[in-house]
Amino acid sequence: MFILEAMGFSLPIISTRVGNIPEHISNSEAGVLVDVANIHQLTDAMQKFASDSDYRIASGSLAQKYAKKTFDQEKMLACYDHIYSF
């Protein structure tokens, strides 16, 4: 949930390709995905966000738009209703 919460606050995401995270984060849109235990990819991603404020702000903005579109209240309630109706 913390990634979704961060996206809601317009924060760009750097994450690893684990679980269902890659379904929601795509490189150069809402954030950057790095390979597990790849310190070079992680360092590069962090340096890019730290040094390029336009990129950081744009990525955060796209992350927030994605979160609002994909996880709005009505969609989430419909998903929960579907899960618990079985």
Protein Blocks (a to p, Z undefined) as FASTA:
>chain_A
ZZmmmmmnopacddddehjllmmpcghilbccddehilklmmmmmmmmmmmmklmmmmmm
mmmmmmmmmmgmklmmmmmmmmmmZZ
